[in-house]
């Protein structure tokens, strides 16, 4: 994933470059797909609204 603060790619719970915590996992209430982009409000799978 890419850090929302510094933009660098990383794996894990915290960015090793700047210390930013990974965003909480979100799921589409319509189809249950995991939403990995914190800026998405429309599910790429079913088009439903993601809060």
C-alpha positions as CSV (number, residue, x, y, z in Angstrom):
1,X,0.0,0.0,0.0
2,X,1.0,3.6,-0.3
3,X,1.3,6.0,2.7
4,X,-1.4,8.7,2.7
5,X,1.0,11.1,4.3
6,X,4.3,10.7,2.4
7,X,3.2,8.6,-0.6
8,X,5.8,5.9,-0.3
9,X,5.0,2.3,-0.7
10,X,5.1,0.1,2.4
11,X,3.6,-3.0,4.1
12,X,2.5,-3.3,7.8
13,X,0.7,-1.2,10.3
14,X,2.9,1.9,10.1
15,X,4.9,3.6,7.3
16,X,8.6,3.1,8.1
17,X,9.5,6.3,6.3
18,X,7.3,8.8,8.2
19,X,5.5,6.8,10.9
20,X,1.9,7.3,9.7
21,X,-0.5,4.6,10.8
22,X,-2.1,2.5,8.1
23,X,-5.7,3.4,7.5
24,X,-8.4,1.3,9.1
25,X,-9.9,-1.4,6.9
26,X,-13.2,-0.5,5.4
27,X,-15.7,-2.8,3.7
28,X,-18.6,-2.1,1.3
29,X,-21.9,-2.5,3.1
30,X,-23.5,-3.7,-0.2
31,X,-21.2,-6.5,-1.3
32,X,-18.6,-6.8,1.5
33,X,-15.6,-5.9,-0.7
34,X,-12.6,-4.6,1.2
35,X,-12.0,-0.9,0.3
36,X,-8.3,-0.1,0.5
37,X,-8.2,3.5,-0.8
38,X,-9.2,5.8,2.0
39,X,-10.5,8.4,-0.5
40,X,-13.1,6.1,-2.2
41,X,-16.7,6.6,-1.4
42,X,-18.1,4.4,-4.2
43,X,-17.4,0.7,-4.2
44,X,-15.4,-0.4,-7.3
45,X,-17.1,-3.8,-7.2
46,X,-20.8,-2.9,-7.0
47,X,-21.0,0.9,-7.1
48,X,-22.6,1.2,-3.7
49,X,-21.9,4.0,-1.3
50,X,-19.0,3.4,1.1
51,X,-19.1,5.5,4.3
